[in-house]
Amino acid sequence: MSESVGDLVQEYVSAVGNKRFDRLAELVHPDATFEGTVKAQARGAEAFVQGFRNLGPIIVRNEVRELIVDEDRAFVLYDFVTDTPVGPVLCGELVTVEGGLIKSSTLIFDWRRWSEVLHELQARTSATSSPKRGAKTRVETAAFAHRVGLDETAHAE
């Protein structure tokens, strides 16, 4: 079972990094949960996948550094490579598999420059919906982080 869990998790991380969100939806259990360094837990496959879809404008790929499998669980450490000035963001996910699908994931990531990534993501997504462009306030960035489901202020000093 360990080999198939490892293959599934590798495919999951690859699908996210390659923006293959339809494939990602096929890999996720209908009752999946996603939590960790996020504003609120996502419940259900649709919410799980949407969280990654929201990051589509900035992700270039994921580069797996390490994958450890233990029965129906795996921990994957990877670089979430963005095309922002920040570049790669180190991430780790503890993933549980049930019935050959991703049942849960707990994400942790290097938060030190995450607000810069969210600021760039907000600029890109608001540029298509609003002609106004320019510096965003910390409040606007925090509100955006809340909308995309990622907590950019949880670890602010």
C-alpha positions in Angstrom: 0.0 0.0 0.0 2.9 2.4 0.7 4.0 2.5 -2.9 0.5 3.4 -4.2 0.1 6.0 -1.5 3.4 7.5 -2.5 2.4 7.5 -6.2 -0.9 9.2 -5.4 0.7 11.9 -3.3 3.3 12.5 -6.0 0.5 12.8 -8.6 -1.4 15.1 -6.3 1.5 17.5 -5.8 2.3 17.4 -9.5 -1.3 18.1 -10.5 -1.4 21.2 -8.2 2.0 22.4 -9.5 1.0 21.9 -13.2 -2.4 23.6 -12.6 -4.2 20.4 -13.7 -7.1 21.1 -11.4 -9.5 18.7 -13.2 -7.0 15.9 -12.5 -6.6 17.2 -8.9 -10.4 16.8 -8.4 -10.2 13.2 -9.5 -7.5 12.5 -6.8 -9.5 14.0 -3.9 -12.0 12.2 -1.8 -15.5 13.7 -1.9 -15.4 14.3 1.9 -11.8 15.6 1.9 -10.6 18.1 4.4 -7.8 20.7 4.0 -6.4 22.5 7.0 -3.2 23.8 8.6 -1.7 27.2 7.9 -4.9 28.3 6.3 -7.6 30.8 7.4 -10.3 28.2 7.7 -10.6 24.4 7.1 -11.9 23.4 3.6 -14.4 20.6 3.6 -15.3 18.6 0.5 -13.5 18.0 -2.7 -14.8 21.2 -4.4 -13.5 23.5 -1.6 -10.3 21.5 -1.4 -9.6 22.0 -5.1 -10.8 25.6 -5.2 -8.2 26.6 -2.7 -5.4 25.5 -5.1 -7.3 27.0 -8.1 -7.2 30.4 -6.3 -3.4 30.2 -6.4 -3.2 29.4 -10.1 -2.1 32.9 -11.2 1.2 32.6 -9.3 2.2 29.0 -9.3 4.8 27.8 -11.7 5.4 24.3 -10.4 6.0 22.2 -7.3 9.4 20.6 -6.7 9.3 17.6 -4.3 12.2 17.5 -1.9 11.2 14.6 0.2 8.3 12.1 0.4 7.9 9.8 3.4 5.1 7.2 3.4 3.7 5.3 6.4 0.8 3.0 5.5 -2.1 5.3 4.5 -0.3 8.6 5.4 2.5 10.5 3.7 4.4 13.6 4.4 5.7 15.5 1.4 8.1 18.4 1.6 8.2 20.6 -1.5 9.0 24.0 -3.0 5.8 25.8 -4.1 7.6 27.7 -6.9 5.9 31.0 -7.8 6.7 33.5 -10.5 6.6 36.3 -7.9 9.7 38.1 -6.7 9.6 35.7 -3.7 10.2 32.7 -5.9 9.8 29.3 -4.1 8.0 28.9 -0.8 8.8 25.8 1.2 5.7 23.7 2.0 5.0 20.5 3.8 1.8 18.5 3.8 0.7 15.6 5.9 -1.7 13.7 3.7 -4.0 10.8 4.5 -5.3 8.5 1.9 -8.6 6.5 2.0 -9.9 4.3 -0.8 -7.2 5.4 -3.1 -8.0 9.1 -2.8 -6.7 12.0 -0.8 -8.9 12.2 2.3 -7.1 14.9 4.2 -4.2 17.3 4.1 -2.6 19.5 6.7 -0.5 22.2 5.1 2.4 24.1 6.7 4.4 26.6 4.8 7.2 29.1 5.3 5.1 32.2 6.2 8.0 34.7 6.4 7.4 36.1 2.9 3.9 34.7 2.2 2.2 38.2 2.5 4.3 39.3 -0.5 3.1 36.3 -2.5 -0.5 37.1 -1.6 0.0 40.8 -2.4 1.2 39.8 -5.9 -1.7 37.3 -6.3 -4.2 40.0 -5.3 -2.6 42.5 -7.8 -2.9 40.0 -10.6 -6.5 38.9 -9.9 -7.8 42.4 -9.2 -6.1 43.8 -12.4 -8.5 41.7 -14.5 -11.5 42.8 -12.5 -10.6 46.5 -11.8 -8.8 49.2 -13.7 -7.4 50.5 -10.4 -3.9 49.2 -9.7 -1.4 50.2 -7.2 -0.2 49.6 -3.7 -2.6 47.6 -1.5 -3.0 48.3 2.2 -2.3 45.6 4.7 -6.1 45.5 5.4 -6.9 44.9 1.8 -4.2 42.1 1.6 -5.5 40.5 4.7 -9.1 40.6 3.3 -7.8 39.0 0.1 -6.0 36.3 2.1 -9.2 35.5 3.9 -11.1 35.2 0.5 -8.5 32.8 -0.9 -8.4 30.8 2.3 -4.8 31.4 3.3 -3.8 33.1 6.5 -1.2 35.8 5.8 -1.3 37.3 9.3 -1.3 34.3 11.6 2.4 34.5 12.1 3.0 38.2 11.7 5.4 39.6 14.4 
